Amino acid sequence: MNKKKCYDILKVNQNASIDEIRTSYDLLYVKYKEKNLNNKLIELTYAYNYLMLNYGKVSNSSYENIDNNLIVQNKIKSFIILFLVLVIIFVGSYVGSELSFYKKNCDVSEDTHDLFLSISIDEYEDLLNGENLSIIYIGRDDCEYSNAEDIVFEEILLDYDIDVNYLDLNSLSDNDFEFLYSSYSAFVNDGIATPTIMFVQNGQVKVFKKGYTSKDDLLLLLKENNFVTE
């Protein structure tokens, strides 16, 4: 590398002082480092050390140190990238296996929803404000976790005579959805998810369960609220 090219790389003129060269090097190093321009960094550092060598400020060993440092940095970066890729693969495999499990084991028979009382958004409002404690189950046919919850309800409803009011989220219009969203503070704060189980009475939500609920936990809720007596 000739001396003139070194000045050009460092963006200084050939009459620049050591301090000017150092200042320009520092500024360019930060700039290239932020943009991950490794090739530019190598070229810049070589040019800087070449000029400093001519001023008697560094030894020839600096070149070897530059190479070694960059090799170490690149190895560390490669290891981090490999680690992140492995984490992504592992998490993706786990989530995929969980969804496959539900899809395989939670197929809903055509008659399952016949055990529910399908309701509209107006009926939902009536139940919410009604004098009697009512069960509202919000679900979607295309939700794997709703399908799993359907199976839980099916097992319970075959043994107990309980009215479960089913609100299909996919059947709602935009206006219906907006009303549902605004009907309860938990929906406003955290959004609407399926499956969701609500026990409602006199304009109040007595029980609110978002996400999959096991058979044992659901039976316990039903017993605590006198829907199931033994």
Salt bridges, closest charged atoms under 4 A:
ASP8 OD2 - LYS4 NZ 3.29
ASP141 OD1 - HIS113 ND1 3.55
ASP142 OD1 - ARG140 NH1 2.80
ASP150 OD2 - HIS113 NE2 3.00
GLU155 OE1 - LYS215 NZ 3.79
GLU230 OE1 - LYS223 NZ 3.39
